[in-house]
């Protein structure tokens, strides 16, 4: 019933935005015209330069860490349809494969599937996140523990959703199709009910397709919101989001004797067309109350509840013999049912003491997570095991759990025989934090603060009726120094600590010694400069170091812990803005270095998924009042697929392009071209024999309307 309602509302919404007579957008804010990019101004801060997730009214230039913001306009113009495409053009971060069923990002060498947030609230479930209802995407690198708690070591990604706009009535939408046959339609309608209530609906439908055999899917997003002005100083935002997502799970191709992806197998799909799938249904409720107690004291309270039901099933390659062209396949089906309740509140005060300015943030957070997850391994009747061997041919001789193995024998798999694990998890997290942004003089800012987290986990191993518990209480300090020789220049240094409980990002279990081990701890050091050296053009440079300390039982005396330290260092450079009236550029470069460490000390091995050099640039040039072009490049050095450094992702360079034609002031036609040179490349991986095959040259055609 919910699915039918979502489909109906989506079609109605998209139809509505196609009616030019709907309404005209009211002028409710000043604007600054940077060439063809109109950016809203609220107060004296450019909104696209405001970082929602830092919780205080601090412009990017005064935030002591690297930040990249991708706006709604950027998403539409660049033809982005996934978080991973934004990451491709962001310095210091790169994509991991995520086993073909989830967003997974490597933040400055730290791999994460859980450091995601919605409007500053934790969003740690593993899934692919849509972009249809976003105002901007914020990627913060460096120290984040004070604001976000556990994890967040190398960085976090925050999605800022669209809210109702008071006093305005407007609409917009986009219809797009690409050369693989993928089709999408999305709409955005805002209706004002007087000056105190606004209702907004964002909805999207995507029919998925790409270059790989058997790949298909469907994604629906439906997000009605309401903004209510309860008084002159009080604002209430309400939101419900429905997400329904089905797709084929593709875990790529194996590596050969040289440790590199076997290019001859680029068209072979190592999975079962019927049994490699991912299904997600999620219901997300958000309410945020904002109140201005005075001109200098503001507060906000957010309540979030998320209900997630997910299953993914897959076969994947675990070994490959080039001499015989035989691949070993493994598989499993995994189910997760999770509910997250998150309550968070903040007070932000701006005041002076003895001529010294302060922006004080005081906040608290409570998280309750209930998560049931189980996994069944594959079980082949021929091997009486979870693995079987198949000839690496196109198509693979396996469909609907029935196939012919490499020896020519019929084989059948069962996903109901071999239970790998079944756990039920309950988590309670209490957090309190305080931060003061101090302004002793016009040229100096000092940031000091700390966060306390109490992380209480209970894990029931259902088959063994084994209950394990652990409670961690951690203190995470943060300090920053910003020197401003001029208003448009900030030279900064920052320090922060973070932690990750030994139950991991997805806290599936604390079996073995994990319930006795203290969390992994991390320290972050960063120094850099931010310079708005032209109106609308900014430069950021940063150098950083991340150190991890991981307690491990001593091999000879398990009662004694060894603390193993490892480090990742790097450098980042980012240039973004209007070079001239008709030329917008976004460029980034990062250098990353690190070495694995064990009980014996440095190993000489490089951490996996850590390319030494990454570079990206996007140019948008306005040729006439109605015609523009875009040209971009993204490069990634080779990196190791595994920690043993025996498998390699080759370096690659991909060139992208775009062309825009504004048919009228309200209608735009555009084409976005990816991989213009039709390069065969392998952008990411999950394991030694699971390398993603990048898409060949393809084009996406879109019509966008705004009224």
N, C-alpha and C positions, 0 to 999 in steps of 0.2 A: 504494500500500500504506500509506504513512504517513497519507494522507488518510483511508482507511477506518479505520485504527487510531484516529486522533484522533476521528472521529465516534463510534465504538463506546465509547471511553473517556468521551467527553462525555456520551452518553446514560446510561451506567452511573453516572457521577458525579452527574448531576442526579436520577436516580432514587433514588440512595442518600440524598440530602439530604432526600427526602420521607418518610423512614421515621423517625417520632418516636422509635422505640426505639433509634435509632442509639447515642446516648450523651448524657450531660450534660457541658457545658463545666466543666472543673475551675477552681476559683478559684486562679489562680497569681499574681495581682497585686492590689495595693490599687486602689481606685477612688475617684474624686471625682464626686459627683452634682451636676451643674449643671442643675437642672430635669430635663428628660427626656433629657439628654445625659450619658452615662456615659463618662468619659475615663480611660483607664488611666494609672496613675502608676508610673514606674520610677525608683527612687531618689527624688530630690526634684524631678524635672522632669516636667511633664505631657508625655506622649508626643506628643500632637497639637501641642505647642509645640516639639518637637525637630526641627531641620532636618537631615535625613540627609545632604544634599549638602555641608554645610560641613565635614564630615570630623572635626570636634572636638565635644566635648560642650558645646555652647554654646546656651543658650536663645535664642529669637527676640529677646527684649528686649535682648540683648547683642550681636546681629549688626549691624554698622554699615551696613545697607542695608535696603531694603524687601523684605519677604518675605510671600507669601501661601500658606497651606497649605489644601488641600482634602482632607479625609479620606475614607476609604471610606464612612463614614456619610453625609457630605455628598453624595457621588456617588449613593448609593442614594436618599436622601430627595429630592434635587432632580431625579431622573430623568435625570441626565447620561448620555449615551452616546458623547460625543466630546469631544476636547480643546477644540475651539472653543467648546463650551457653557461650559466652565470659564472660558475667556478672557473671554467676554461679561460675567462678573461679577467680573473682576479689574481693579483700577485700574492705569492706566499702560500697558496692553497692549490690542491689538485684533487682530482676525483679518484676514489677507489671504486671497484665494480659493485660492491654491495650485494654480491651473489645474484644479481639480476632482479632483485625485488625491493630495493630500498635505496634511498639517498645515503651515500657514504662519502665523507670528505676527509682528506688528510690536511689538517691545519698545521702548517709549519712542521711537518714530519710526524704529527700526532694523529693517528687514524681514529675517526669517530663516526658512530651511527646515532649518537644521542645528544650531541651538543646543538640541538635545534630548539628554537623558541618561536612562539606566536605572540606578538605584542608584548614581548618581554617575559612571557610565561613559558615554562618548560614544556617541550613537545618531543618526548624521548622515544615514542613508538617508531618502529622501523617500517617506513613506507615511503613511496614517492609523493612528494608534496606538490600540489598544483600552484599555478601562478595567477590564475584568473581573477582573484579577488584581492590583489595586493596593491598597496600604495607604494611600497618600496621594500627592497631586501637589503639588510645591513649585515655585512660580514666584518666582525671585529676580530683582529688578531691580537695575540699577546695576553696580558693578565686580565682575567675576567672573573675570578673566584668571588670577589666581594659582591658583585651584583647578581651572579648566577649560581653560586654554590658549587657543588661537586662537579668534576669534569672541567670542561672549558679551558683545558690546559693550553692548547695552541691557538684556540679561537672558538668563536661561536657564530651561528647564523641565525638572525632574527628576521621573521617575516612580519611586516607591518600591514595589517588589513585595512581595507577601505571602511570608512565610517559614514554615517549619514551626514549630509551637509545642510545645516539649518538655513531656512529662507531661500533655498534654491530648488529648482526643478530642472532636471537634465537627464539625458540618456546617451548611451554609446554602445558600441558593440563591434565585433569583428567576425568575419567568416574567412576561413583559410583552408587550403588544400595543398598537399605537396606531391612531388613526383613519385613517391612510394605509394600514394593512395591514402595517406593519412588525412583526415578531415576534422575540422573543429569549428565550433560556433560558440560565441560567448557574448553576454550582454550585461550592461550596467545601467540601472535606472535609479534615480533619486527623486523622491516625491516629498515636497514640503507640505505639512499640514499646519499652516500658520507660521509664526516665527519661533515656536517652541518645540515642534516635533518634526522630525524628518525620518522617512523610511527609505531604506536603500536595498536593492536586490542585485546581487551579482550571481550569475549562473553560467555554467559552461558544460558543453558536451564534446568529447573527443573520441573519434574512432581511430584507434591506433594501428600503425603499420610501419614497417621499415624494410631494410635491405636483406634481412635474414629470413631463411626458410621458416615457415610456420608461425612467424611472429604476427600476432594480432592482439587486440584488446579493446577495452572501452573504459572511459573514465567520465564520471559525472560529478560535478561540483555545484552545490546549491547553498547560497549564503545570504539569507535575509538579515538585515540589521535595522536597528532603530536608535536614533539619538533623541533624547528628551531633555529639554532644558527645564529643570525643576525649580529654578529660581535664578536670580541675577548672578549667583555665584556657584551654582550646582548643575552638573551635567551628568547624565546617565546614558551609557552606551550598552545596548543589548544585542547579542548576536547568537544565531544558531547556524551551524555549518554541517551539511550532510556531504559525505564523501563516499563514493562507490567506485571501486577501481578493480578491473580484471585485466590481466595481461599475461602473455607468454613469458616464461622465465628462461633467459638465455645466459649461460655462464661461459660462453666463448669456446676457444679452441686450445688444444694442447701445445706444449713446446716440444722441440725436437732434441736431437743429441747435442746441438750447440747451445741449448738453453733458451732459444728464441722461438717465438710463435711460428708454427709450420705454415708458411704462406700458401702451400699447395692445398691446405685444408680450409682456406678462408670461407668457402661456401658450404662446408659441412656443419650441420647442426647436431651437436652431441647431446641430444635430449629426446624425449618422447613427445611427439606432437600433441598428445592428449593428456599427458601426466606432468608436463612442465608448465605449471600455472601458478598464478598468485591472485588471491581474492581478498579484498579489504572492504569492510563497511564500517564507517565511523560516524559518530554523532558528537558534535562538539558544541558546548554551550559556554558563552562568555558574558560576563556582566562587569562593567567598570563604572564606578562612581567617582567623580572628581568634584572637589569642593575647594573654593578659595575662601579661607578664613579671613584673610586680609590681603592687601597688596603684597605682603612679604611672606605669607604662610599659605601653602597649598597642600592638599592631601589627596590621595587616591586609594581606592580599594578595588581589587579585582578578584572575582570568583570564577573559576574555570572547572568544568566537568567534561571529561572525555570518555566515551565508551567506544572501544575498538574491538572488532572481531576480524581476525586475519588468519588465513591459511595459505601456505605456499608448499608446492610439491615440485620436486625436481630430480633429474638425473644430471650427472656431470662427470667429466673426465678426471680420473685420479692418476692415470699413467698412460704412456704411449710408447710403442716400439716402432721406430721408423723403418727398421729392417723388414718387419712383417706387416706394417700398416695396421696394427691391431691396437685398439684403445681399451683401457679398463674403465668401466663405468661403475659409479656408486650412486646412491640416491637416498632420499628421505622425504617424508611429508611432515610438516611442522605446523602446529596450530597455536595461536595466542589469543586469549580473551583477557582484555585488560580494561580497568577503570582507573582513571586519574582524577583526583579531587585536589585542586590547588587554590589556596587562599593567600593573598598577598596584599600588604598595605604599606604605603609610604607617606611620610611627611617631608616636605621640602620647604625649608625656610631660608630666606635671604635677609641678612641683617649685618650691622657693623658693631664692632666692639673696639673702642679706642682708636677709631679711624681705620681699622682693619676689616675688610669685607669678608663675609662668610656666605657660602651656599651649603647648608647643612641638610644631609639626607639621613633619615632614620627610617628603617623598615623592618618588617618581619614577614615570614612566610611559613605556611604549613602545607605539607604535601602528604596525601594518603594514596598509596598505589596498591591495588589488588590485581594480581596477574596470575593466570593459570596458563601453563604452556606444556605441551607434550610433543614428542617426536617419535615417529616410527621409521626405522631404517627400511630400505629396500630388502627384499629377501627372494633370491632366485632359486627356483626348484632344482636347477641343474648344479649349482655350486653349494646349495644349502648355506648361502652366505649373502652378505649385502652387496657383493661385487660380482660382475660378469664381464666377459671379453667379447668385443664386437669388432668387425672390420670397419675401418674408418672410411665408409663410402657415403655417397649422397644419393638417397636418404639413408640414414642409419637404419639397420634392420630391427627396429623396436617401435612398436606403436600400441597404445592402449595396454601397456604392461605385458605384451606378448611379442616375441621376436625370434630371431635365429642368431645364435652366438657365432663366434669366429670359427668354431669347429663344424658349423653347419647343423647343429642340433637345435631343435625347438626349445625355447626357454620361456618361462612365465614368472613374472614378479608379483609379489604381494606387499602392499603397504599396511597390512593389518597384523602381521605375524611377529615382527621383531620390535618390541617396544624399547626405544633407546632411553627415554626419560619422561617423567611426568611430575612436574613440580607445581606447587601452589605457593605463591609469594604474597606476603603482606609487608608493606613498608610504611613507616611514619617518619617524616622528616620535619623537624622544627628548626627554624633559622631566624637569626636576628643580626642586623648589620647597621653600621653607622659610618658615614663618610662626610668629611668636611673639605670643601674646596675653599681655600683661604687665599685672599688677595691682600697681602701686606702693602704692596705698592702697585702702580700701574704696570710695571714691567715684570712682576713676579706673581706666580700662582703656585700654591702648595696643596697637594691632595693627600690626605691621610684618612685611613679608615680600616675597619676590620669586620669580619663576619664570623659568627659562631653557628655551626651546624651540628645537630644531633640526628644521626642517621641510624634508625632502628629497623632491622630486617629480620623476618621470620620466614624460613623456607621449609616446606613440608615435601619430602620425597615420598610421593604417594605409594608407589609399589612396595617400598620398604618400611612405610610408616615411620620414617626417620625425620624428626623435627630438629632443625638447627636454627640458632638465633645468634645475632651479634649486634652490638650497639657501639657505634663510633661517634666520638665527640671531637670535632676538629675546629681549630681557630685559624682563620685565613686573613692575614694582614695585607694591606696594600698601601703603597706610598708613591707619590709622584711629584715631580718638580717641573714647572713650566716657566721658562724665561722668555719674555717678550721684548726684544729690543725695539720692535715696532709693532703696531697693532696687527699688522698682516703677517707677522712672523712669530712662530712658537718653536723654541728649542726645549726639548723635554727629555726626562729620564723617569723610568718607573720600575717598581719592584712589586711582585705579588707572589703569594703562595696559594696552591690549590691541592685538592686531594681527590682520589677515586677509590671508593671501597673495594675490597677484594671480590665482592660479588659481581663486579664488572658493570659495564654500561647497562646491560639488560638484566642483571641480577637473577639469572636463571637458577643458580645454586651457590651454596657455600660449602660444598662437600669437601672431603679430604682434609687438608690442613687450612683451607681458606677461612674457616670460621675462627681460626686462632691467629690469623695474620692481620696486622695493622694495615690500614690503607696505603696504597702508593701515594707518595707526596711529590709535589712539583714546585719548583721555584722558577719564576720568570723575571728576566731582566731585559729591559728594552730602552734604547735611547734613540732619539731622532729629531728631525726638523720638519716643520710644516710651514709652507710659504705660499701665500696667496699673492703671487708676484704680478699678476695682471687681473683686472676685473673679470671674474668668471673663470680664471685659470689658476690651478693650485698644484703644488709639488709637495710630495711627502717622501722622506727618506728615513729608514729605520734600520738599526742593527739590534740583534736580539740573541738571547741564549735561554734555552729551556733545559733544566736539569731535573731528572727523575730519580727518586730514591725508592727502591722496592725491597721490602723485607722478604727474605726467603729462608726456609729452614736449612741449617747447616747440614751438609751431606753426612758428616761423621757424627754429629750430635744434633738430632732434630729439635732438642729443647733449646738450642742456641740459634739465634737469627743472624744471618749475614745481610747487610744492607748493601745492595748493588746499585751503583749510581751510573747513569748514562746522560749524555748531553747532546743537544742539537743546537747548532749556531747558524745564523744566517743574516742576510742583508736584503732589504726590500726598497724598491723605488716605484713611485706612482705619480703619474702626471695626468690631470683631468681638467677639462674645461674648454672654453672657447679661445682658440688661438687668434682667430680673426672673426669678423662678424658672420662669415659663412662657413667657418671651419671649426668643427668640434672634434676633440681628440680625447681618447682614454687609453693610456698606455701603462704597462706595469712590467717590472722585472724583479725576479727574486733569485738569490743564491742561497742554497741550503747545504749544510754539511753536518755529519754526525758519525758516530762510531758505536757499535754495539759493545756492551760491557757485561761480563759475567763474573763469577766468583774469582776467577784468575786474573781479572782486570780487562783492559781493552783487548778486543778480539781481532781487530783489523778488518772486521766486516762492517759494511754499511747497512743502516736500517733499510728495510724494504720500503718501496713506494716513496723514495726520497730523491727526486731528480735534482741534480746539482744546479742547473740553470733552467728557469722558465721565463718566457717573455711573451707578452701579448700587446697588441695595439689595435685600436679601432678608430677609423676616421669617418666622419660624416661631413660631406661637403655640399653646400647649397649652390646649385648651378644657376637657377632662376627662382622667382618667387614661388614656383610650383614644382620644381624638379630638383631632386637631390640624389646623391649616390653615397654608398658606404663601402669601405674597403677595410678588411681586418686580417690579422695574422695572429696565430697562436702557436708557440713553439714549446716543446718539452724535451729536455735531455733524456737519455736513457736512464732507467732506474731498475732496481732489482725487484723481481716479483716475490722472492722469498728471502727470509732472513739468512739462509745458508749461502746467498749470493750465487746460486747455481743457475738461476733462471732470470732472464732479462727482458724488459720491455724496451724495444728499440726507440731511439729518439725519433721525433716526428715534427713536421711543420705543416700546419693546415692554413689555407687561405680561404677567407670568406668574403662575400660581397653582398651588396644590396642596391636597389634602385627604388626611388619613391616618386610618385606623381600625385599631387593634390588636385583632384578633378574639380572640386569646389572647396570652399572654406571648411566644409563639414565632412567631405569624403576624401579618403586617401586610398590609392591603389599602390601596393608595394610587392616586390619580389625579393626574397632573401635567398642567396646562393651559399651553400656550405660545401667545403672541400672543392674549391674551384678547379684545382689541378688534378682532381680524381686520384689522390694519393692513397695507397694502401697503408693503413697505420693501425696501431693497437694502443688505444688511449689509456687503458687501465686493466686491472686484473684483480683476481681474488686469491688465487693459489697457483702453484707451478704450472698446472695444465688447464688453467681457466683464464685465458687472455681474451679480452673483448676485441671484436673486429670493428674498426671504425667504419662509418658510413661512407660510401663513394659519393661522387658529386650528386647533389640533389638540390631542388628548388622548392621554395614554399611561396605560394601566391596568396595574398591576403587583401581583403577590402575592409577598411576601418571607417566607422562613422561616428560623429559626435554631434549632439544637438543641444 
